[in-house]
């Protein structure tokens, strides 16, 4: 009886895993349709450039105030 319960639990867990994998694939498809890889790369590069400019401004501000 106990082995039957373990077998049933294993079956349920496999089904849950299968459903989760299918959901992940669906989410990925929806995300890919929402924004393309090229668009994501382009926007990421823009964001990196903005962050680098902010970092340079902060560094400049810190350097000018260190010398005082």
Secondary structure, DSSP 8 states (H G I E B T S, - for coil): -HHHHHHHHHHHHHHHHHHHHHHHHHHHHHHHHHS-HHHHHHHHHHHHHHHHHHHHHHHHHHHHHH--
